[in-house]
Amino acid sequence: QFVQEGRISAVMWEVCQQQAQAGSPDLQEALLNKIVCLPDHVSNKLQGKNPPVFFPQNYFPFLGGAVIQVLQKISDSLRGKIVSVHLVYLPVFSSTSEEILSVLLPRLTDLTKSDCIWQRICWRLVECVPDRWMEAVLLGFVQRAPGADVLSRLLGNLVVKNKKAQFVVTQKVLLLQYSHTTAVLQNLLGYLSLDSLRRALLIKVLLELLETWGSSSAVKHSPPEQQQYISKAILICLSHLKEHEIESYREELLTSMMEGVKCHLDSSLPQIRCLGMIVAESISSKINTDGPVLKFQVKILLLFSPHPILLPRTYVCAGSFPFLWITGERKNIYTPQTNSYLYFFYSDDDLIPYDMSEDKELKVKAPVYIRDCIEVLTGSEDVDKWDTTVKALESLVRKNPAATREVSVELAKILLHLEEKTCTEGFGELRQRAQVAVLTTDPIPVAKYLTSQFYSLNYSLRQRIDILDVLVLAAQELSYPKSHGKTKHAGAQKPCIQLLPGSDSSKDWRRIVDERIKSKTRRFAMGRSQVEVAAVPNEFSSVAGHFFFPLIQHFDRPLTTFDLLGEDHLVLGRLVHTLAILMYLAVNTVAVTAMGKALLEFVWALRFHTDSYVRQGLLSCISSVLLSVPKERLLEDMTEELLETQSWLGGKMGWCNTSGFVALVFVQCLFN
């Protein structure tokens, strides 16, 4: 009965009068909150027996009518004296403003047509909305307003006075959302263009939209629906620009157009490329009214419509920009988020295709000289030539050792810093094999360079690990004989049977039978089955120290970006395993004893390392020393180190894995 008799409007009118008389703000706000939340309170009390009048779909339209009654009284009072309407926003713009605005907005639209007092009441009403409700209020007005002129009457210069409203209108609705219809964009941007104070925001919005439209990252990562939404907003903004504004911002518009059309044409999606051409042609025709304009060979028609339609052969407009439809294939894309159809029309009848049936791929000639390779790898912009050079470099280095030694260090430096320019298959392996070829061709200077760079500044962990891998592969190649493996007799061929013509077969029957028996007979110990490999010197013997000792010298000296004993324990583990391999490959060399002694001291310094990968590498180092250094040298020159190693393996560490056990047994056998 309280609601049906209109007592709510009386309460709100009383609140407005108290506000004019400087009443208690807390009491007024509490009272109005009770009015807004009355359906919830009644429902909690009645526990499901709520009367229909308190259903939200019934109560809030009734509340909207009560607000109109209060505003009418305020309008009548303002013609005689000042009455504050500061607190009327509370029941008007609550969390359920959709039902209230459905009643309130049509009435305000009619009342503000020719009455300036009603316009000022409406402006004051929206200006007092709290920031937490400003977005919902603005979207409600923009979505329900029948046009931009009505929206301008209802909101006034709200976006100029209120920062929250300005953010919602110029940023959130246009750049962060893309689900609104074209009518919402037309209302919003038209509202900005209808007043001189708001036109500065229109220019600002256009420049920000063009910046987003011309961003390669936005084009690449945003969905096509958002690109279409931004394109529509740009076209609508352009239709509202005046001549003097175009003159003032001609350079900015031209720059944005050139950047944006490039990003869109680089896209792999046809609709994105078409949108880029549409907007670029529109901007060009708008800013170059007297001079030449941008035209693409593909004629495109853009039309935004809420329903699929059939188009005649005529001019149509998007904003105020005409696009000619030329007969061709039609492709339309429906976007549920924007409730519109985007039509594309293509016509490529005038384009004559090239005859490419006899085209052949041009093969780039591989370089012949080492210095040509250096020039290509350091300065050439031809990706095909660069790719061919990378693939041919290893064989060229091995075929020209003398020329390689002249520029070996320079070539090693180039390969160490070489980065992939194209998607070359197996680029990492090709670069590594070329580095190994250079290192084996000229071992001493290249090994000195690589080992010195391992502890230098400004190298990534990947590059340092690459240095270790190249040293190991080159050491393996140098330590193995050039020709090894089994070789067959030159004359050893698989026996075969050759049938003679029919006329002579009766005469040679014995020969045929003998050949059949021979082909099916297996013989054992019929002489030497393989050629013995000739003894050759170990090429790694003379250069083993250049590979080994520089790597073991500075491991305990931390650098700014490289600390082996700190965070870079992965590289330390690779270094330990590399030293173990180099030690094993140096068997029977002159420097093997000195290398073994230094390696045992290195192991002793790292014996308590916490990383299991490093400790596993230390066991490999001990095993390599025991396998490579002669027994006599171990017992005479490294007795103290071996005793310490035996104590460490058997006592404090308590090794339980196979490698540690084998190393311990080997050390014990030496002293037995």
C-alpha positions as CSV (number, residue, x, y, z in Angstrom):
1,Q,0.0,0.0,0.0
2,F,2.9,2.3,0.8
3,V,4.2,1.8,-2.8
4,Q,0.9,1.8,-4.6
5,E,-0.2,5.1,-3.0
6,G,2.8,6.9,-4.3
7,R,4.5,7.5,-0.9
8,I,8.0,6.7,-2.4
9,S,7.8,9.9,-4.4
10,A,6.8,11.9,-1.3
11,V,9.8,10.5,0.6
12,M,12.2,11.4,-2.2
13,W,10.7,14.9,-2.4
14,E,11.2,15.3,1.3
15,V,14.9,14.3,0.9
16,C,15.4,16.9,-1.8
17,Q,13.9,19.6,0.4
18,Q,16.1,18.5,3.4
19,Q,19.2,18.7,1.1
20,A,18.2,22.3,0.2
21,Q,18.0,23.1,3.9
22,A,21.4,21.4,4.7
23,G,20.0,18.3,6.3
24,S,22.0,15.3,7.5
25,P,23.7,13.7,4.5
26,D,24.1,10.3,6.3
27,L,20.4,10.1,7.1
28,Q,19.4,11.0,3.6
29,E,21.8,8.5,2.0
30,A,20.6,5.7,4.3
31,L,17.0,6.5,3.6
32,L,17.5,6.5,-0.2
33,N,19.5,3.3,0.0
34,K,16.5,1.7,1.8
35,I,14.3,2.8,-1.1
36,V,16.6,1.2,-3.6
37,C,17.0,-2.0,-1.7
38,L,13.3,-2.3,-0.6
39,P,12.6,-5.4,-2.7
40,D,15.5,-7.2,-1.2
41,H,14.5,-6.3,2.4
42,V,10.8,-7.3,1.8
43,S,11.9,-10.6,0.2
44,N,14.1,-11.5,3.1
45,K,11.3,-10.8,5.6
46,L,8.5,-12.6,3.7
47,Q,10.7,-15.6,2.8
48,G,9.2,-16.3,-0.7
49,K,5.8,-14.8,-0.2
50,N,6.9,-11.5,-1.8
51,P,4.0,-9.5,-3.4
52,P,4.3,-9.0,-7.2
53,V,4.7,-5.3,-6.8
54,F,8.1,-5.9,-5.2
55,F,9.4,-8.0,-8.1
56,P,12.4,-6.2,-9.7
57,Q,10.7,-6.0,-13.1
58,N,7.7,-4.3,-11.5
59,Y,9.2,-2.3,-8.7
60,F,11.9,-0.4,-10.6
61,P,9.8,0.8,-13.5
62,F,7.4,2.1,-10.8
63,L,10.4,3.7,-9.0
64,G,11.3,5.3,-12.3
65,G,7.8,6.9,-12.6
66,A,8.2,8.1,-9.0
67,V,11.5,9.8,-9.9
68,I,9.8,11.6,-12.9
69,Q,7.2,12.9,-10.5
70,V,9.9,14.2,-8.1
71,L,11.8,15.8,-11.0
72,Q,8.5,17.5,-12.2
73,K,8.1,19.0,-8.7
74,I,11.7,20.2,-8.8
75,S,11.2,21.7,-12.2
76,D,8.1,23.6,-10.9
77,S,10.0,24.8,-7.8
78,L,13.0,26.0,-9.8
79,R,10.9,28.4,-11.7
80,G,10.3,30.2,-8.4
81,K,13.3,29.3,-6.1
82,I,16.4,27.1,-6.0
83,V,15.9,23.5,-4.8
84,S,18.8,21.1,-4.7
85,V,18.5,17.8,-6.6
86,H,21.9,16.5,-5.5
87,L,20.7,13.2,-4.0
88,V,18.1,12.2,-6.5
89,Y,20.7,10.1,-8.3
90,L,20.6,7.4,-5.7
91,P,17.3,5.7,-6.6
92,V,17.8,6.6,-10.3
93,F,21.2,5.1,-11.0
94,S,21.5,2.0,-8.9
95,S,22.8,-1.5,-9.9
96,T,19.3,-2.1,-11.5
97,S,19.3,1.1,-13.6
98,E,18.3,-0.8,-16.8
99,E,14.6,-1.1,-15.7
100,I,14.6,2.5,-14.4
101,L,16.1,4.0,-17.5
102,S,13.6,2.2,-19.7
103,V,10.9,4.4,-18.1
104,L,13.0,7.5,-17.3
105,L,14.9,8.1,-20.6
106,P,11.9,8.4,-22.9
107,R,10.2,10.9,-20.6
108,L,13.5,13.0,-20.2
109,T,13.9,12.9,-24.0
110,D,10.4,14.5,-24.5
111,L,10.8,17.0,-21.6
112,T,14.2,18.3,-22.7
113,K,13.2,19.1,-26.3
114,S,12.3,22.7,-25.7
115,D,12.8,23.4,-22.0
116,C,16.2,24.6,-20.9
117,I,15.3,24.1,-17.2
118,W,14.7,20.4,-17.8
119,Q,18.0,20.2,-19.7
120,R,19.8,21.7,-16.7
121,I,18.1,19.3,-14.3
122,C,19.1,16.4,-16.4
123,W,22.7,17.6,-16.7
124,R,22.9,18.1,-12.9
125,L,21.4,14.7,-12.4
126,V,24.1,12.8,-14.4
127,E,26.9,15.0,-13.0
128,C,26.1,13.8,-9.5
129,V,26.4,10.1,-10.3
130,P,29.2,8.4,-8.3
131,D,32.2,7.1,-10.2
132,R,31.3,3.5,-9.4
133,W,28.0,3.8,-11.4
134,M,29.2,6.3,-14.1
135,E,29.9,3.6,-16.7
136,A,26.6,1.9,-16.4
137,V,24.7,5.2,-16.6
138,L,26.6,6.4,-19.6
139,L,26.2,3.2,-21.5
140,G,22.5,3.2,-20.6
141,F,22.0,6.7,-22.1
142,V,24.2,6.0,-25.1
143,Q,22.5,2.7,-26.0
144,R,18.9,4.0,-25.6
145,A,19.2,7.5,-27.0
146,P,17.6,7.8,-30.4
147,G,20.3,10.0,-31.7
148,A,23.4,12.1,-31.0
149,D,21.4,15.3,-30.6
150,V,19.2,13.7,-27.9
151,L,22.3,12.4,-26.1
152,S,23.8,15.9,-26.2
153,R,20.6,17.4,-24.6
154,L,20.6,14.7,-21.9
155,L,24.3,14.7,-20.9
156,G,25.5,18.2,-21.7
157,N,29.3,18.6,-21.3
158,L,29.6,15.7,-18.8
159,V,32.7,14.3,-20.5
160,V,34.5,17.6,-20.1
161,K,33.6,18.0,-16.4
162,N,33.9,14.4,-15.2
163,K,37.2,12.4,-15.6
164,K,35.5,9.1,-15.1
165,A,33.0,9.8,-17.9
166,Q,35.7,11.0,-20.1
167,F,37.7,7.8,-19.6
168,V,34.6,5.7,-20.4
169,V,33.7,7.6,-23.5
170,T,37.2,8.1,-25.0
171,Q,39.0,5.0,-23.9
172,K,36.9,2.1,-22.6
173,V,34.0,2.0,-25.1
174,L,36.2,2.7,-28.2
175,L,39.5,1.0,-27.5
176,L,38.9,-1.6,-24.8
177,Q,35.5,-3.0,-25.9
178,Y,34.2,-4.0,-29.3
179,S,30.8,-5.5,-28.6
180,H,28.7,-2.3,-29.2
181,T,26.6,-1.8,-32.3
182,T,27.2,0.8,-35.0
183,A,24.3,2.9,-33.6
184,V,26.2,3.2,-30.3
185,L,29.3,4.4,-32.1
186,Q,27.3,6.9,-34.1
187,N,25.6,8.3,-31.0
188,L,28.8,8.5,-29.0
189,L,31.0,10.1,-31.7
190,G,28.2,12.3,-32.9
191,Y,27.7,13.5,-29.3
192,L,31.4,14.5,-29.1
193,S,31.1,16.5,-32.4
194,L,28.1,18.6,-31.5
195,D,29.8,21.0,-29.1
196,S,32.9,23.1,-29.5
197,L,34.2,22.1,-26.0
198,R,33.8,18.4,-26.9
199,R,35.4,18.5,-30.4
200,A,38.9,18.5,-28.9
201,L,38.0,15.1,-27.5
202,L,36.8,14.0,-30.9
203,I,40.2,14.8,-32.4
204,K,41.9,13.1,-29.5
205,V,39.8,10.0,-30.0
206,L,40.5,9.9,-33.7
207,L,44.2,10.1,-33.2
208,E,44.2,7.3,-30.6
209,L,42.0,5.1,-32.8
210,L,44.5,5.7,-35.7
211,E,47.4,4.9,-33.5
212,T,45.8,1.6,-32.5
213,W,44.7,0.9,-36.1
214,G,48.3,1.4,-37.2
215,S,50.0,-0.7,-34.5
216,S,51.5,-3.9,-35.9
217,S,51.1,-5.6,-32.5
218,A,47.4,-4.7,-32.3
219,V,46.8,-5.9,-35.9
220,K,48.6,-9.1,-35.2
221,H,47.1,-10.0,-31.8
222,S,43.6,-8.5,-31.8
223,P,40.6,-10.4,-33.3
224,P,39.1,-9.3,-36.7
225,E,35.9,-8.2,-34.9
226,Q,37.8,-5.6,-32.9
227,Q,39.6,-4.4,-36.1
228,Q,36.3,-4.0,-37.8
229,Y,35.0,-2.1,-34.7
230,I,37.9,0.3,-34.7
231,S,37.6,0.8,-38.5
232,K,34.0,1.8,-38.2
233,A,34.8,4.2,-35.4
234,I,37.6,5.8,-37.6
235,L,35.2,6.2,-40.5
236,I,32.5,7.8,-38.3
237,C,35.1,10.2,-36.8
238,L,36.3,11.2,-40.3
239,S,32.8,12.0,-41.4
240,H,32.5,14.6,-38.5
241,L,35.8,16.4,-39.2
242,K,35.7,20.0,-40.6
243,E,37.9,21.6,-43.1
244,H,40.0,23.6,-40.7
245,E,40.5,20.5,-38.5
246,I,41.7,18.5,-41.4
247,E,44.2,21.2,-42.3
248,S,45.5,21.3,-38.8
249,Y,46.0,17.6,-38.5
250,R,46.9,16.7,-42.1
251,E,50.4,15.5,-41.3
252,E,49.3,13.3,-38.4
253,L,46.5,11.7,-40.4
254,L,48.9,11.1,-43.3
255,T,51.5,9.5,-41.1
256,S,49.0,7.3,-39.4
257,M,47.5,6.2,-42.7
258,M,50.9,5.1,-44.1
259,E,51.8,3.2,-41.0
260,G,48.4,1.5,-40.7
261,V,48.0,0.5,-44.3
262,K,51.4,-1.2,-44.2
263,C,50.5,-3.2,-41.1
264,H,47.1,-4.3,-42.5
265,L,48.5,-5.3,-45.9
266,D,51.1,-7.5,-44.2
267,S,48.3,-9.4,-42.4
268,S,47.5,-13.0,-43.6
269,L,43.8,-12.5,-43.1
270,P,41.9,-11.2,-46.2
271,Q,39.3,-9.2,-44.1
272,I,42.1,-7.4,-42.3
273,R,43.8,-6.4,-45.5
274,C,40.5,-5.2,-46.9
275,L,39.8,-3.1,-43.8
276,G,43.2,-1.5,-44.2
277,M,42.5,-0.6,-47.8
278,I,39.1,0.8,-46.9
279,V,40.3,3.1,-44.1
280,A,43.4,4.1,-46.1
281,E,41.3,5.2,-49.1
282,S,38.9,7.0,-46.8
283,I,41.6,9.0,-45.1
284,S,43.3,9.7,-48.4
285,S,40.2,11.0,-50.0
286,K,39.4,13.1,-46.9
287,I,42.8,14.8,-46.6
288,N,43.6,15.1,-50.3
289,T,40.5,16.7,-51.7
290,D,42.4,18.5,-54.5
291,G,45.4,16.3,-55.2
292,P,45.8,12.6,-56.0
293,V,44.2,10.1,-53.6
294,L,45.2,6.6,-52.7
295,K,43.5,3.9,-54.8
296,F,43.9,0.2,-54.7
297,Q,43.4,-2.1,-57.7
298,V,40.8,-4.2,-55.8
299,K,37.5,-2.3,-55.6
300,I,35.9,-2.8,-52.2
301,L,32.5,-1.9,-50.9
302,L,32.0,-1.6,-47.1
303,L,28.5,-1.5,-45.6
304,F,27.4,-2.0,-42.1
305,S,23.9,-3.4,-41.8
306,P,22.0,-5.2,-39.0
307,H,20.5,-7.6,-41.5
308,P,21.8,-9.4,-44.6
309,I,20.7,-7.5,-47.7
310,L,21.0,-7.6,-51.5
311,L,22.8,-4.6,-52.9
312,P,22.2,-3.0,-56.3
313,R,24.9,-1.7,-58.6
314,T,25.2,1.8,-57.1
315,Y,27.0,4.0,-54.6
316,V,26.5,3.4,-50.9
317,C,28.0,5.2,-48.0
318,A,29.8,4.2,-44.8
319,G,29.7,7.4,-42.8
320,S,30.0,10.0,-45.6
321,F,32.4,8.1,-47.8
322,P,31.1,6.5,-51.0
323,F,32.5,3.2,-52.2
324,L,31.7,1.9,-55.7
325,W,30.5,-1.7,-56.0
326,I,31.8,-3.4,-59.2
327,T,30.3,-6.7,-60.2
328,G,32.3,-9.5,-58.7
329,E,32.3,-12.2,-56.0
330,R,30.6,-11.1,-52.8
331,K,31.8,-12.3,-49.4
332,N,30.0,-11.3,-46.2
333,I,31.1,-11.9,-42.7
334,Y,28.6,-11.8,-39.8
335,T,29.9,-10.7,-36.5
336,P,27.6,-11.5,-33.5
337,Q,29.5,-9.2,-31.2
338,T,28.6,-6.1,-33.4
339,N,25.3,-7.5,-34.8
340,S,26.2,-6.3,-38.2
341,Y,27.2,-7.7,-41.6
342,L,30.5,-6.7,-43.2
343,Y,30.3,-6.9,-47.0
344,F,33.3,-7.2,-49.2
345,F,33.1,-7.0,-53.0
346,Y,36.1,-8.0,-55.1
347,S,36.6,-7.4,-58.8
348,D,39.9,-8.5,-60.3
349,D,38.7,-8.9,-63.9
350,D,41.1,-6.2,-65.1
351,L,44.1,-8.0,-63.7
352,I,45.9,-10.2,-66.2
353,P,47.8,-13.1,-64.6
354,Y,51.4,-13.7,-65.4
355,D,52.4,-16.9,-67.2
356,M,54.6,-18.6,-64.7
357,S,54.4,-22.1,-66.2
358,E,58.0,-22.1,-67.4
359,D,59.5,-20.2,-64.4
360,K,62.5,-21.9,-62.8
361,E,64.0,-21.3,-59.4
362,L,67.3,-19.4,-59.7
363,K,70.0,-21.2,-57.9
364,V,72.6,-19.0,-56.2
365,K,76.2,-20.0,-57.0
366,A,78.2,-21.1,-54.0
367,P,81.3,-19.1,-53.1
368,V,84.7,-20.4,-54.2
369,Y,87.0,-18.5,-51.8
370,I,87.2,-18.3,-48.0
371,R,87.3,-14.5,-48.1
372,D,84.2,-14.4,-50.2
373,C,82.4,-16.3,-47.4
374,I,83.6,-13.8,-44.9
375,E,82.2,-10.9,-46.9
376,V,78.8,-12.6,-47.3
377,L,78.5,-13.6,-43.7
378,T,79.4,-10.1,-42.4
379,G,77.8,-7.7,-44.8
380,S,75.5,-9.3,-47.4
381,E,71.8,-8.6,-47.4
382,D,71.0,-11.3,-49.9
383,V,69.5,-14.1,-47.8
384,D,69.7,-16.7,-50.6
385,K,73.5,-16.1,-51.0
386,W,73.9,-16.1,-47.2
387,D,72.1,-19.4,-46.9
388,T,74.2,-21.0,-49.7
389,T,77.4,-19.7,-48.0
390,V,76.5,-21.3,-44.6
391,K,75.8,-24.6,-46.3
392,A,79.0,-24.6,-48.3
393,L,81.4,-23.2,-45.7
394,E,82.5,-26.5,-44.1
395,S,83.5,-28.2,-47.3
396,L,85.3,-25.1,-48.5
397,V,87.3,-24.8,-45.3
398,R,88.5,-28.4,-45.6
399,K,89.4,-28.1,-49.3
400,N,91.5,-25.0,-48.7
401,P,93.5,-25.4,-45.5
402,A,96.2,-22.9,-46.5
403,A,93.7,-20.1,-47.2
404,T,91.8,-21.0,-44.1
405,R,94.9,-20.6,-41.9
406,E,95.3,-17.0,-43.1
407,V,91.9,-15.9,-41.7
408,S,91.2,-18.7,-39.2
409,V,90.8,-16.5,-36.1
410,E,88.6,-14.0,-38.0
411,L,86.5,-16.8,-39.4
412,A,86.1,-18.4,-35.9
413,K,85.0,-15.1,-34.5
414,I,82.4,-14.6,-37.2
415,L,81.0,-18.1,-36.7
416,L,80.9,-17.7,-32.9
417,H,78.7,-14.6,-33.3
418,L,76.7,-15.8,-36.3
419,E,73.0,-15.6,-35.9
420,E,70.4,-17.2,-38.2
421,K,68.9,-14.8,-40.8
422,T,66.6,-17.2,-42.5
423,C,64.9,-20.4,-41.6
424,T,67.8,-22.5,-42.7
425,E,67.2,-26.2,-41.9
426,G,69.8,-27.5,-39.5
427,F,71.5,-24.1,-39.1
428,G,72.9,-24.9,-35.7
429,E,74.6,-28.1,-36.9
430,L,75.9,-26.3,-40.1
431,R,77.5,-23.6,-38.0
432,Q,79.0,-26.1,-35.5
433,R,80.5,-28.2,-38.3
434,A,82.1,-25.2,-39.9
435,Q,83.6,-24.2,-36.5
436,V,85.0,-27.7,-36.0
437,A,86.5,-27.5,-39.5
438,V,88.2,-24.2,-38.8
439,L,89.5,-25.4,-35.5
440,T,90.9,-28.7,-36.9
441,T,92.5,-26.9,-39.8
442,D,94.4,-24.3,-37.6
443,P,94.2,-25.7,-34.0
444,I,96.5,-23.6,-31.9
445,P,95.4,-20.0,-32.7
446,V,91.7,-20.9,-33.0
447,A,91.9,-22.9,-29.7
448,K,93.6,-19.9,-28.0
449,Y,90.8,-17.6,-29.2
450,L,87.9,-19.9,-28.2
451,T,89.3,-20.7,-24.8
452,S,90.0,-17.0,-24.1
453,Q,86.4,-16.0,-25.1
454,F,84.9,-18.7,-22.8
455,Y,85.8,-16.5,-19.8
456,S,85.2,-13.1,-21.5
457,L,82.3,-10.7,-20.9
458,N,79.2,-10.2,-23.0
459,Y,78.7,-13.8,-24.0
460,S,75.5,-15.8,-23.4
461,L,75.5,-19.1,-21.7
462,R,74.5,-20.7,-25.0
463,Q,77.6,-19.3,-26.7
464,R,79.9,-20.6,-23.9
465,I,78.4,-24.0,-24.2
466,D,78.8,-23.9,-28.0
467,I,82.6,-23.2,-27.4
468,L,82.8,-26.3,-25.2
469,D,81.0,-28.5,-27.8
470,V,83.3,-27.3,-30.6
471,L,86.4,-28.0,-28.6
472,V,85.3,-31.5,-27.8
473,L,84.3,-32.3,-31.4
474,A,87.5,-30.9,-32.8
475,A,89.6,-32.9,-30.2
476,Q,87.8,-36.1,-31.2
477,E,88.5,-35.5,-34.9
478,L,92.2,-34.7,-34.3
479,S,92.7,-37.7,-32.0
480,Y,91.3,-40.3,-34.4
481,P,93.2,-41.6,-37.4
482,K,92.3,-40.1,-40.7
483,S,91.5,-43.5,-42.2
484,H,90.2,-46.2,-40.0
485,G,87.8,-49.1,-40.1
486,K,87.6,-52.2,-42.1
487,T,88.5,-52.2,-45.8
488,K,87.7,-54.9,-48.3
489,H,89.9,-56.3,-51.0
490,A,89.6,-54.4,-54.2
491,G,89.0,-57.5,-56.2
492,A,86.6,-59.1,-53.8
493,Q,83.3,-59.2,-55.6
494,K,80.1,-61.2,-55.0
495,P,80.1,-64.2,-57.3
496,C,77.4,-64.2,-59.9
497,I,76.1,-66.8,-62.4
498,Q,75.8,-65.8,-66.1
499,L,73.8,-68.2,-68.3
500,L,75.1,-68.8,-71.8
501,P,72.8,-69.0,-74.9
502,G,70.9,-72.2,-75.3
503,S,73.0,-73.5,-78.2
504,D,76.2,-73.6,-76.1
505,S,74.7,-74.6,-72.7
506,S,75.3,-78.3,-73.2
507,K,79.0,-77.8,-73.9
508,D,79.7,-75.7,-70.8
509,W,77.6,-77.6,-68.2
510,R,80.6,-78.3,-66.0
511,R,81.5,-74.6,-65.7
512,I,78.0,-73.7,-64.8
513,V,77.8,-76.3,-62.1
514,D,81.1,-75.2,-60.7
515,E,79.9,-71.6,-60.5
516,R,76.7,-72.6,-58.7
517,I,78.7,-74.6,-56.2
518,K,81.1,-71.7,-55.7
519,S,78.3,-69.2,-55.1
520,K,76.7,-71.4,-52.4
521,T,79.9,-72.4,-50.6
522,R,81.1,-70.6,-47.5
523,R,84.9,-70.5,-46.8
524,F,86.6,-69.7,-43.6
525,A,90.2,-68.4,-43.1
526,M,90.8,-67.9,-46.7
527,G,93.6,-65.4,-46.2
528,R,93.6,-61.9,-44.8
529,S,90.0,-60.5,-44.7
530,Q,91.0,-56.9,-44.0
531,V,93.9,-54.5,-44.5
532,E,95.7,-53.4,-41.3
533,V,95.4,-49.8,-40.5
534,A,98.7,-48.0,-40.8
535,A,100.0,-46.3,-37.7
536,V,99.6,-42.5,-37.8
537,P,100.6,-39.9,-35.3
538,N,98.0,-38.5,-32.9
539,E,97.4,-34.9,-34.2
540,F,95.8,-34.0,-30.9
541,S,99.0,-34.8,-29.0
542,S,100.8,-31.5,-29.9
543,V,97.8,-29.3,-29.3
544,A,96.1,-30.9,-26.3
545,G,97.5,-28.4,-23.8
546,H,96.1,-25.5,-25.8
547,F,92.6,-27.1,-25.5
548,F,92.9,-28.1,-21.9
549,F,94.8,-25.7,-19.7
550,P,93.1,-22.4,-20.6
551,L,89.8,-23.9,-19.7
552,I,90.9,-24.9,-16.2
553,Q,92.7,-21.7,-15.3
554,H,90.0,-19.2,-14.5
555,F,87.0,-21.2,-13.3
556,D,87.0,-19.6,-9.8
557,R,87.0,-16.0,-11.1
558,P,83.4,-14.6,-11.2
559,L,82.5,-12.1,-13.9
560,T,79.7,-9.5,-14.0
561,T,77.5,-11.8,-16.0
562,F,79.1,-15.2,-15.5
563,D,79.8,-17.0,-12.3
564,L,80.6,-20.7,-12.6
565,L,80.7,-21.3,-8.8
566,G,77.4,-19.4,-8.4
567,E,74.2,-19.5,-10.5
568,D,75.8,-20.8,-13.7
569,H,76.3,-24.4,-12.4
570,L,74.9,-25.8,-15.7
571,V,77.9,-24.4,-17.6
572,L,80.2,-25.6,-14.9
573,G,78.8,-29.1,-15.3
574,R,79.4,-29.0,-19.1
575,L,82.9,-27.6,-18.4
576,V,83.7,-30.6,-16.1
577,H,82.5,-33.1,-18.6
578,T,84.4,-31.4,-21.4
579,L,87.6,-31.6,-19.4
580,A,87.0,-35.3,-18.8
581,I,86.6,-35.9,-22.5
582,L,89.7,-33.9,-23.4
583,M,91.7,-35.9,-20.7
584,Y,90.5,-39.2,-22.2
585,L,91.4,-38.1,-25.8
586,A,94.9,-37.1,-24.6
587,V,95.9,-40.7,-23.9
588,N,99.6,-41.5,-24.8
589,T,100.4,-37.8,-25.3
590,V,103.4,-36.0,-23.8
591,A,101.2,-33.6,-21.7
592,V,98.9,-36.3,-20.3
593,T,100.7,-36.4,-16.9
594,A,100.5,-32.7,-16.3
595,M,96.9,-32.6,-17.5
596,G,96.0,-35.4,-15.1
597,K,97.7,-33.8,-12.1
598,A,95.9,-30.4,-12.9
599,L,92.6,-32.2,-13.3
600,L,92.8,-34.0,-10.0
601,E,93.5,-30.7,-8.3
602,F,90.5,-29.2,-10.1
603,V,88.3,-32.1,-8.9
604,W,89.5,-31.7,-5.3
605,A,88.5,-28.0,-5.3
606,L,84.9,-28.9,-6.4
607,R,84.4,-32.2,-4.5
608,F,81.7,-30.8,-2.2
609,H,79.6,-29.1,-5.0
610,T,75.9,-29.4,-4.4
611,D,74.8,-30.0,-8.0
612,S,74.6,-33.7,-8.9
613,Y,75.4,-33.0,-12.6
614,V,78.7,-31.4,-11.5
615,R,79.6,-34.2,-9.2
616,Q,78.9,-36.8,-11.9
617,G,81.3,-34.9,-14.1
618,L,83.9,-35.0,-11.4
619,L,83.7,-38.8,-11.4
620,S,84.1,-38.8,-15.1
621,C,87.3,-36.7,-14.7
622,I,88.7,-39.2,-12.2
623,S,87.9,-42.1,-14.5
624,S,89.5,-40.3,-17.5
625,V,92.7,-39.6,-15.5
626,L,92.9,-43.3,-14.4
627,L,92.4,-44.5,-18.0
628,S,94.7,-42.0,-19.8
629,V,97.7,-41.5,-17.5
630,P,100.2,-44.5,-17.4
631,K,100.2,-46.4,-14.1
632,E,103.8,-45.6,-13.4
633,R,103.2,-41.9,-13.7
634,L,100.2,-42.1,-11.5
635,L,102.1,-43.8,-8.7
636,E,105.2,-41.6,-9.0
637,D,103.9,-38.2,-9.7
638,M,100.3,-38.2,-8.3
639,T,100.5,-40.4,-5.2
640,E,99.2,-37.7,-2.8
641,E,96.4,-36.7,-5.1
642,L,95.3,-40.3,-5.6
643,L,95.3,-41.0,-1.8
644,E,93.1,-37.9,-1.2
645,T,90.8,-39.0,-4.0
646,Q,90.6,-42.5,-2.5
647,S,89.7,-41.1,0.9
648,W,87.1,-38.8,-0.6
649,L,85.4,-41.5,-2.7
650,G,85.4,-44.2,0.0
651,G,84.8,-42.2,3.1
652,K,83.1,-38.8,3.3
653,M,80.9,-38.8,0.3
654,G,79.6,-42.4,0.6
655,W,79.2,-42.9,-3.1
656,C,76.5,-45.4,-4.0
657,N,76.4,-45.0,-7.8
658,T,78.2,-47.1,-10.3
659,S,80.7,-44.5,-11.5
660,G,81.9,-43.7,-8.0
661,F,82.3,-47.4,-7.1
662,V,84.3,-48.2,-10.3
663,A,86.6,-45.2,-9.7
664,L,87.1,-46.3,-6.1
665,V,87.9,-49.9,-7.1
666,F,90.3,-48.6,-9.8
667,V,92.2,-46.4,-7.3
668,Q,92.5,-49.2,-4.8
669,C,93.8,-51.6,-7.4
670,L,96.7,-49.2,-8.1
671,F,98.0,-49.4,-4.6
672,N,97.6,-53.2,-4.2
